[in-house]
Every structure is written in C-alpha cells, then in structure tokens.
Amino acid sequence: TLFVTLSPCYECAKMIIQAGISEVIYLKEYRDAEPIKLLEKNNVKIRQSSI
C-alpha cells in the first residue's frame, strides 16, 4: 500500500503499476482523473482518505 498526499499523476501511475503496488491511498485529488482510470484498469485499488 502506498500513502500519498495527492492522487498520482499519469507518469507516477505508470511507475506504481510497474512497481507492483496493489493499493494507493491519497488525501486530495490531482487535477487529472485519467491516472486513476489507468490504475483501476490495471487492478490497483485507489481510494481517497481523510486524516
């Protein structure tokens, strides 16, 4: 599981997939929703959380 402050950008999303990370938890959404779609398409669980 990867914890981040912002949802990943497209390049980071590709690296997350390549690294085999299975889940991403973020606090705030990045301005582009495409990386989230890419992660979901590659079976990476992604969700927004609050502190």
PDB file of N, H, CA, C and O in Angstrom:
ATOM      1  N   THR A   1       0.850  -1.184   0.000  1.00  0.00           N
ATOM      2  CA  THR A   1       0.000   0.000   0.000  1.00  0.00           C
ATOM      3  C   THR A   1       0.888   1.236   0.000  1.00  0.00           C
ATOM      4  O   THR A   1       1.868   1.323   0.740  1.00  0.00           O
ATOM      5  N   LEU A   2       0.517   2.192  -0.852  1.00  0.00           N
ATOM      6  H   LEU A   2      -0.279   2.121  -1.453  1.00  0.00           H
ATOM      7  CA  LEU A   2       1.240   3.453  -0.965  1.00  0.00           C
ATOM      8  C   LEU A   2       0.340   4.575  -0.460  1.00  0.00           C
ATOM      9  O   LEU A   2      -0.788   4.721  -0.931  1.00  0.00           O
ATOM     10  N   PHE A   3       0.824   5.369   0.493  1.00  0.00           N
ATOM     11  H   PHE A   3       1.741   5.250   0.875  1.00  0.00           H
ATOM     12  CA  PHE A   3       0.095   6.520   1.022  1.00  0.00           C
ATOM     13  C   PHE A   3       0.718   7.783   0.444  1.00  0.00           C
ATOM     14  O   PHE A   3       1.928   7.982   0.549  1.00  0.00           O
ATOM     15  N   VAL A   4      -0.111   8.649  -0.172  1.00  0.00           N
ATOM     16  H   VAL A   4      -1.094   8.488  -0.257  1.00  0.00           H
ATOM     17  CA  VAL A   4       0.383   9.879  -0.793  1.00  0.00           C
ATOM     18  C   VAL A   4      -0.558  11.040  -0.478  1.00  0.00           C
ATOM     19  O   VAL A   4      -1.714  10.829  -0.112  1.00  0.00           O
ATOM     20  N   THR A   5      -0.053  12.267  -0.621  1.00  0.00           N
ATOM     21  H   THR A   5       0.886  12.438  -0.918  1.00  0.00           H
ATOM     22  CA  THR A   5      -0.897  13.433  -0.352  1.00  0.00           C
ATOM     23  C   THR A   5      -1.844  13.735  -1.509  1.00  0.00           C
ATOM     24  O   THR A   5      -2.988  14.130  -1.284  1.00  0.00           O
ATOM     25  N   LEU A   6      -1.379  13.555  -2.747  1.00  0.00           N
ATOM     26  H   LEU A   6      -0.450  13.234  -2.931  1.00  0.00           H
ATOM     27  CA  LEU A   6      -2.200  13.788  -3.937  1.00  0.00           C
ATOM     28  C   LEU A   6      -2.364  12.490  -4.709  1.00  0.00           C
ATOM     29  O   LEU A   6      -1.478  11.636  -4.690  1.00  0.00           O
ATOM     30  N   SER A   7      -3.500  12.339  -5.389  1.00  0.00           N
ATOM     31  H   SER A   7      -4.220  13.033  -5.404  1.00  0.00           H
ATOM     32  CA  SER A   7      -3.639  11.178  -6.261  1.00  0.00           C
ATOM     33  C   SER A   7      -2.545  11.280  -7.329  1.00  0.00           C
ATOM     34  O   SER A   7      -2.166  12.386  -7.715  1.00  0.00           O
ATOM     35  N   PRO A   8      -2.040  10.156  -7.805  1.00  0.00           N
ATOM     36  CA  PRO A   8      -0.876  10.163  -8.694  1.00  0.00           C
ATOM     37  C   PRO A   8      -1.131  10.833 -10.047  1.00  0.00           C
ATOM     38  O   PRO A   8      -2.244  10.799 -10.573  1.00  0.00           O
ATOM     39  N   CYS A   9      -0.085  11.438 -10.591  1.00  0.00           N
ATOM     40  H   CYS A   9       0.818  11.466 -10.163  1.00  0.00           H
ATOM     41  CA  CYS A   9      -0.128  11.934 -11.963  1.00  0.00           C
ATOM     42  C   CYS A   9       0.033  10.723 -12.894  1.00  0.00           C
ATOM     43  O   CYS A   9       0.241   9.601 -12.432  1.00  0.00           O
ATOM     44  N   TYR A  10      -0.065  10.958 -14.190  1.00  0.00           N
ATOM     45  H   TYR A  10      -0.235  11.869 -14.565  1.00  0.00           H
ATOM     46  CA  TYR A  10      -0.022   9.848 -15.150  1.00  0.00           C
ATOM     47  C   TYR A  10       1.314   9.093 -15.097  1.00  0.00           C
ATOM     48  O   TYR A  10       1.334   7.862 -15.080  1.00  0.00           O
ATOM     49  N   GLU A  11       2.422   9.832 -15.073  1.00  0.00           N
ATOM     50  H   GLU A  11       2.405  10.832 -15.087  1.00  0.00           H
ATOM     51  CA  GLU A  11       3.740   9.181 -15.047  1.00  0.00           C
ATOM     52  C   GLU A  11       3.928   8.381 -13.762  1.00  0.00           C
ATOM     53  O   GLU A  11       4.463   7.272 -13.793  1.00  0.00           O
ATOM     54  N   CYS A  12       3.496   8.932 -12.645  1.00  0.00           N
ATOM     55  H   CYS A  12       3.061   9.833 -12.620  1.00  0.00           H
ATOM     56  CA  CYS A  12       3.601   8.212 -11.371  1.00  0.00           C
ATOM     57  C   CYS A  12       2.711   6.977 -11.372  1.00  0.00           C
ATOM     58  O   CYS A  12       3.091   5.933 -10.841  1.00  0.00           O
ATOM     59  N   ALA A  13       1.526   7.093 -11.968  1.00  0.00           N
ATOM     60  H   ALA A  13       1.217   7.941 -12.399  1.00  0.00           H
ATOM     61  CA  ALA A  13       0.621   5.947 -12.051  1.00  0.00           C
ATOM     62  C   ALA A  13       1.286   4.801 -12.814  1.00  0.00           C
ATOM     63  O   ALA A  13       1.170   3.641 -12.421  1.00  0.00           O
ATOM     64  N   LYS A  14       1.977   5.125 -13.898  1.00  0.00           N
ATOM     65  H   LYS A  14       2.072   6.068 -14.218  1.00  0.00           H
ATOM     66  CA  LYS A  14       2.677   4.080 -14.664  1.00  0.00           C
ATOM     67  C   LYS A  14       3.761   3.417 -13.816  1.00  0.00           C
ATOM     68  O   LYS A  14       3.935   2.199 -13.870  1.00  0.00           O
ATOM     69  N   MET A  15       4.488   4.214 -13.033  1.00  0.00           N
ATOM     70  H   MET A  15       4.346   5.203 -12.988  1.00  0.00           H
ATOM     71  CA  MET A  15       5.541   3.654 -12.174  1.00  0.00           C
ATOM     72  C   MET A  15       4.950   2.805 -11.051  1.00  0.00           C
ATOM     73  O   MET A  15       5.532   1.790 -10.668  1.00  0.00           O
ATOM     74  N   ILE A  16       3.809   3.212 -10.529  1.00  0.00           N
ATOM     75  H   ILE A  16       3.336   4.037 -10.840  1.00  0.00           H
ATOM     76  CA  ILE A  16       3.129   2.431  -9.484  1.00  0.00           C
ATOM     77  C   ILE A  16       2.751   1.061 -10.033  1.00  0.00           C
ATOM     78  O   ILE A  16       2.941   0.045  -9.365  1.00  0.00           O
ATOM     79  N   ILE A  17       2.220   1.036 -11.241  1.00  0.00           N
ATOM     80  H   ILE A  17       2.065   1.861 -11.784  1.00  0.00           H
ATOM     81  CA  ILE A  17       1.847  -0.235 -11.880  1.00  0.00           C
ATOM     82  C   ILE A  17       3.085  -1.098 -12.094  1.00  0.00           C
ATOM     83  O   ILE A  17       3.069  -2.288 -11.780  1.00  0.00           O
ATOM     84  N   GLN A  18       4.157  -0.513 -12.622  1.00  0.00           N
ATOM     85  H   GLN A  18       4.170   0.454 -12.877  1.00  0.00           H
ATOM     86  CA  GLN A  18       5.390  -1.260 -12.876  1.00  0.00           C
ATOM     87  C   GLN A  18       6.002  -1.798 -11.596  1.00  0.00           C
ATOM     88  O   GLN A  18       6.610  -2.868 -11.599  1.00  0.00           O
ATOM     89  N   ALA A  19       5.847  -1.064 -10.500  1.00  0.00           N
ATOM     90  H   ALA A  19       5.353  -0.195 -10.497  1.00  0.00           H
ATOM     91  CA  ALA A  19       6.418  -1.491  -9.219  1.00  0.00           C
ATOM     92  C   ALA A  19       5.592  -2.589  -8.551  1.00  0.00           C
ATOM     93  O   ALA A  19       6.041  -3.201  -7.582  1.00  0.00           O
ATOM     94  N   GLY A  20       4.396  -2.837  -9.059  1.00  0.00           N
ATOM     95  H   GLY A  20       4.031  -2.340  -9.846  1.00  0.00           H
ATOM     96  CA  GLY A  20       3.564  -3.892  -8.489  1.00  0.00           C
ATOM     97  C   GLY A  20       2.822  -3.480  -7.227  1.00  0.00           C
ATOM     98  O   GLY A  20       2.389  -4.337  -6.456  1.00  0.00           O
ATOM     99  N   ILE A  21       2.670  -2.182  -7.009  1.00  0.00           N
ATOM    100  H   ILE A  21       3.022  -1.487  -7.636  1.00  0.00           H
ATOM    101  CA  ILE A  21       1.929  -1.701  -5.838  1.00  0.00           C
ATOM    102  C   ILE A  21       0.451  -1.992  -6.061  1.00  0.00           C
ATOM    103  O   ILE A  21      -0.087  -1.700  -7.129  1.00  0.00           O
ATOM    104  N   SER A  22      -0.200  -2.562  -5.064  1.00  0.00           N
ATOM    105  H   SER A  22       0.238  -2.800  -4.197  1.00  0.00           H
ATOM    106  CA  SER A  22      -1.582  -3.023  -5.249  1.00  0.00           C
ATOM    107  C   SER A  22      -2.643  -2.046  -4.755  1.00  0.00           C
ATOM    108  O   SER A  22      -3.819  -2.191  -5.086  1.00  0.00           O
ATOM    109  N   GLU A  23      -2.240  -1.053  -3.965  1.00  0.00           N
ATOM    110  H   GLU A  23      -1.284  -0.935  -3.696  1.00  0.00           H
ATOM    111  CA  GLU A  23      -3.226  -0.110  -3.431  1.00  0.00           C
ATOM    112  C   GLU A  23      -2.588   1.255  -3.210  1.00  0.00           C
ATOM    113  O   GLU A  23      -1.448   1.356  -2.759  1.00  0.00           O
ATOM    114  N   VAL A  24      -3.346   2.310  -3.536  1.00  0.00           N
ATOM    115  H   VAL A  24      -4.272   2.228  -3.903  1.00  0.00           H
ATOM    116  CA  VAL A  24      -2.901   3.685  -3.327  1.00  0.00           C
ATOM    117  C   VAL A  24      -3.984   4.410  -2.531  1.00  0.00           C
ATOM    118  O   VAL A  24      -5.164   4.356  -2.876  1.00  0.00           O
ATOM    119  N   ILE A  25      -3.568   5.084  -1.473  1.00  0.00           N
ATOM    120  H   ILE A  25      -2.609   5.128  -1.193  1.00  0.00           H
ATOM    121  CA  ILE A  25      -4.481   5.877  -0.653  1.00  0.00           C
ATOM    122  C   ILE A  25      -3.971   7.313  -0.682  1.00  0.00           C
ATOM    123  O   ILE A  25      -2.807   7.573  -0.377  1.00  0.00           O
ATOM    124  N   TYR A  26      -4.854   8.248  -1.054  1.00  0.00           N
ATOM    125  H   TYR A  26      -5.800   8.036  -1.302  1.00  0.00           H
ATOM    126  CA  TYR A  26      -4.448   9.645  -1.182  1.00  0.00           C
ATOM    127  C   TYR A  26      -5.386  10.561  -0.411  1.00  0.00           C
ATOM    128  O   TYR A  26      -6.513  10.186  -0.086  1.00  0.00           O
ATOM    129  N   LEU A  27      -4.902  11.781  -0.118  1.00  0.00           N
ATOM    130  H   LEU A  27      -3.987  12.085  -0.382  1.00  0.00           H
ATOM    131  CA  LEU A  27      -5.707  12.754   0.617  1.00  0.00           C
ATOM    132  C   LEU A  27      -6.501  13.673  -0.307  1.00  0.00           C
ATOM    133  O   LEU A  27      -7.699  13.874  -0.105  1.00  0.00           O
ATOM    134  N   LYS A  28      -5.843  14.227  -1.313  1.00  0.00           N
ATOM    135  H   LYS A  28      -4.870  14.064  -1.477  1.00  0.00           H
ATOM    136  CA  LYS A  28      -6.504  15.165  -2.224  1.00  0.00           C
ATOM    137  C   LYS A  28      -6.361  14.673  -3.658  1.00  0.00           C
ATOM    138  O   LYS A  28      -5.388  14.007  -4.010  1.00  0.00           O
ATOM    139  N   GLU A  29      -7.355  15.017  -4.480  1.00  0.00           N
ATOM    140  H   GLU A  29      -8.145  15.558  -4.195  1.00  0.00           H
ATOM    141  CA  GLU A  29      -7.337  14.560  -5.865  1.00  0.00           C
ATOM    142  C   GLU A  29      -6.507  15.489  -6.745  1.00  0.00           C
ATOM    143  O   GLU A  29      -6.611  16.713  -6.657  1.00  0.00           O
ATOM    144  N   TYR A  30      -5.685  14.882  -7.593  1.00  0.00           N
ATOM    145  H   TYR A  30      -5.601  13.888  -7.665  1.00  0.00           H
ATOM    146  CA  TYR A  30      -4.896  15.595  -8.591  1.00  0.00           C
ATOM    147  C   TYR A  30      -5.848  16.133  -9.650  1.00  0.00           C
ATOM    148  O   TYR A  30      -6.953  15.610  -9.802  1.00  0.00           O
ATOM    149  N   ARG A  31      -5.453  17.147 -10.371  1.00  0.00           N
ATOM    150  H   ARG A  31      -4.556  17.571 -10.248  1.00  0.00           H
ATOM    151  CA  ARG A  31      -6.345  17.804 -11.331  1.00  0.00           C
ATOM    152  C   ARG A  31      -6.790  16.921 -12.498  1.00  0.00           C
ATOM    153  O   ARG A  31      -7.765  17.250 -13.173  1.00  0.00           O
ATOM    154  N   ASP A  32      -6.104  15.821 -12.748  1.00  0.00           N
ATOM    155  H   ASP A  32      -5.312  15.553 -12.200  1.00  0.00           H
ATOM    156  CA  ASP A  32      -6.415  14.945 -13.880  1.00  0.00           C
ATOM    157  C   ASP A  32      -6.922  13.601 -13.367  1.00  0.00           C
ATOM    158  O   ASP A  32      -6.269  12.974 -12.533  1.00  0.00           O
ATOM    159  N   ALA A  33      -8.071  13.155 -13.852  1.00  0.00           N
ATOM    160  H   ALA A  33      -8.602  13.664 -14.530  1.00  0.00           H
ATOM    161  CA  ALA A  33      -8.651  11.885 -13.399  1.00  0.00           C
ATOM    162  C   ALA A  33      -8.148  10.686 -14.202  1.00  0.00           C
ATOM    163  O   ALA A  33      -8.376   9.545 -13.799  1.00  0.00           O
ATOM    164  N   GLU A  34      -7.477  10.914 -15.317  1.00  0.00           N
ATOM    165  H   GLU A  34      -7.292  11.840 -15.645  1.00  0.00           H
ATOM    166  CA  GLU A  34      -7.011   9.806 -16.161  1.00  0.00           C
ATOM    167  C   GLU A  34      -6.078   8.834 -15.436  1.00  0.00           C
ATOM    168  O   GLU A  34      -6.201   7.626 -15.635  1.00  0.00           O
ATOM    169  N   PRO A  35      -5.151   9.314 -14.603  1.00  0.00           N
ATOM    170  CA  PRO A  35      -4.284   8.363 -13.895  1.00  0.00           C
ATOM    171  C   PRO A  35      -5.064   7.399 -13.002  1.00  0.00           C
ATOM    172  O   PRO A  35      -4.679   6.238 -12.863  1.00  0.00           O
ATOM    173  N   ILE A  36      -6.151   7.865 -12.401  1.00  0.00           N
ATOM    174  H   ILE A  36      -6.465   8.807 -12.515  1.00  0.00           H
ATOM    175  CA  ILE A  36      -6.969   6.987 -11.562  1.00  0.00           C
ATOM    176  C   ILE A  36      -7.587   5.888 -12.418  1.00  0.00           C
ATOM    177  O   ILE A  36      -7.623   4.726 -12.013  1.00  0.00           O
ATOM    178  N   LYS A  37      -8.068   6.252 -13.593  1.00  0.00           N
ATOM    179  H   LYS A  37      -8.039   7.196 -13.922  1.00  0.00           H
ATOM    180  CA  LYS A  37      -8.646   5.262 -14.512  1.00  0.00           C
ATOM    181  C   LYS A  37      -7.589   4.237 -14.921  1.00  0.00           C
ATOM    182  O   LYS A  37      -7.874   3.042 -14.997  1.00  0.00           O
ATOM    183  N   LEU A  38      -6.370   4.707 -15.182  1.00  0.00           N
ATOM    184  H   LEU A  38      -6.138   5.678 -15.120  1.00  0.00           H
ATOM    185  CA  LEU A  38      -5.279   3.808 -15.563  1.00  0.00           C
ATOM    186  C   LEU A  38      -4.977   2.819 -14.443  1.00  0.00           C
ATOM    187  O   LEU A  38      -4.802   1.627 -14.697  1.00  0.00           O
ATOM    188  N   LEU A  39      -4.914   3.307 -13.210  1.00  0.00           N
ATOM    189  H   LEU A  39      -5.055   4.275 -13.004  1.00  0.00           H
ATOM    190  CA  LEU A  39      -4.642   2.425 -12.074  1.00  0.00           C
ATOM    191  C   LEU A  39      -5.753   1.392 -11.913  1.00  0.00           C
ATOM    192  O   LEU A  39      -5.480   0.207 -11.720  1.00  0.00           O
ATOM    193  N   GLU A  40      -7.001   1.839 -11.992  1.00  0.00           N
ATOM    194  H   GLU A  40      -7.223   2.802 -12.149  1.00  0.00           H
ATOM    195  CA  GLU A  40      -8.130   0.914 -11.848  1.00  0.00           C
ATOM    196  C   GLU A  40      -8.136  -0.130 -12.957  1.00  0.00           C
ATOM    197  O   GLU A  40      -8.432  -1.299 -12.710  1.00  0.00           O
ATOM    198  N   LYS A  41      -7.810   0.286 -14.175  1.00  0.00           N
ATOM    199  H   LYS A  41      -7.570   1.236 -14.375  1.00  0.00           H
ATOM    200  CA  LYS A  41      -7.750  -0.638 -15.314  1.00  0.00           C
ATOM    201  C   LYS A  41      -6.693  -1.718 -15.085  1.00  0.00           C
ATOM    202  O   LYS A  41      -6.817  -2.835 -15.587  1.00  0.00           O
ATOM    203  N   ASN A  42      -5.656  -1.376 -14.327  1.00  0.00           N
ATOM    204  H   ASN A  42      -5.555  -0.468 -13.919  1.00  0.00           H
ATOM    205  CA  ASN A  42      -4.567  -2.313 -14.049  1.00  0.00           C
ATOM    206  C   ASN A  42      -4.693  -2.950 -12.668  1.00  0.00           C
ATOM    207  O   ASN A  42      -3.706  -3.413 -12.095  1.00  0.00           O
ATOM    208  N   ASN A  43      -5.917  -2.968 -12.140  1.00  0.00           N
ATOM    209  H   ASN A  43      -6.718  -2.592 -12.605  1.00  0.00           H
ATOM    210  CA  ASN A  43      -6.244  -3.654 -10.882  1.00  0.00           C
ATOM    211  C   ASN A  43      -5.511  -3.119  -9.658  1.00  0.00           C
ATOM    212  O   ASN A  43      -5.216  -3.866  -8.725  1.00  0.00           O
ATOM    213  N   VAL A  44      -5.220  -1.820  -9.669  1.00  0.00           N
ATOM    214  H   VAL A  44      -5.460  -1.214 -10.427  1.00  0.00           H
ATOM    215  CA  VAL A  44      -4.658  -1.172  -8.488  1.00  0.00           C
ATOM    216  C   VAL A  44      -5.825  -0.510  -7.757  1.00  0.00           C
ATOM    217  O   VAL A  44      -6.537   0.313  -8.332  1.00  0.00           O
ATOM    218  N   LYS A  45      -6.015  -0.867  -6.508  1.00  0.00           N
ATOM    219  H   LYS A  45      -5.437  -1.536  -6.041  1.00  0.00           H
ATOM    220  CA  LYS A  45      -7.071  -0.241  -5.707  1.00  0.00           C
ATOM    221  C   LYS A  45      -6.630   1.176  -5.377  1.00  0.00           C
ATOM    222  O   LYS A  45      -5.493   1.396  -4.962  1.00  0.00           O
ATOM    223  N   ILE A  46      -7.524   2.131  -5.561  1.00  0.00           N
ATOM    224  H   ILE A  46      -8.448   1.953  -5.898  1.00  0.00           H
ATOM    225  CA  ILE A  46      -7.192   3.519  -5.248  1.00  0.00           C
ATOM    226  C   ILE A  46      -8.383   4.153  -4.550  1.00  0.00           C
ATOM    227  O   ILE A  46      -9.528   4.022  -4.982  1.00  0.00           O
ATOM    228  N   ARG A  47      -8.078   4.851  -3.446  1.00  0.00           N
ATOM    229  H   ARG A  47      -7.148   4.957  -3.095  1.00  0.00           H
ATOM    230  CA  ARG A  47      -9.170   5.489  -2.707  1.00  0.00           C
ATOM    231  C   ARG A  47      -8.675   6.739  -2.008  1.00  0.00           C
ATOM    232  O   ARG A  47      -7.500   6.882  -1.668  1.00  0.00           O
ATOM    233  N   GLN A  48      -9.627   7.637  -1.811  1.00  0.00           N
ATOM    234  H   GLN A  48     -10.581   7.521  -2.087  1.00  0.00           H
ATOM    235  CA  GLN A  48      -9.335   8.877  -1.102  1.00  0.00           C
ATOM    236  C   GLN A  48      -9.635   8.676   0.371  1.00  0.00           C
ATOM    237  O   GLN A  48     -10.602   8.008   0.737  1.00  0.00           O
ATOM    238  N   SER A  49      -8.803   9.257   1.203  1.00  0.00           N
ATOM    239  H   SER A  49      -8.017   9.799   0.905  1.00  0.00           H
ATOM    240  CA  SER A  49      -8.965   9.138   2.644  1.00  0.00           C
ATOM    241  C   SER A  49      -8.846  10.515   3.278  1.00  0.00           C
ATOM    242  O   SER A  49      -8.369  11.461   2.651  1.00  0.00           O
ATOM    243  N   SER A  50      -9.275  10.614   4.502  1.00  0.00           N
ATOM    244  H   SER A  50      -9.662   9.845   5.011  1.00  0.00           H
ATOM    245  CA  SER A  50      -9.086  11.849   5.257  1.00  0.00           C
ATOM    246  C   SER A  50      -8.344  11.512   6.540  1.00  0.00           C
ATOM    247  O   SER A  50      -8.387  10.377   7.016  1.00  0.00           O
ATOM    248  N   ILE A  51      -7.683  12.481   7.080  1.00  0.00           N
ATOM    249  H   ILE A  51      -7.648  13.403   6.694  1.00  0.00           H
ATOM    250  CA  ILE A  51      -6.916  12.245   8.305  1.00  0.00           C
ATOM    251  C   ILE A  51      -7.832  12.316   9.498  1.00  0.00           C
ATOM    252  O   ILE A  51      -7.384  12.145  10.632  1.00  0.00           O
TER     253      ILE A  51
END
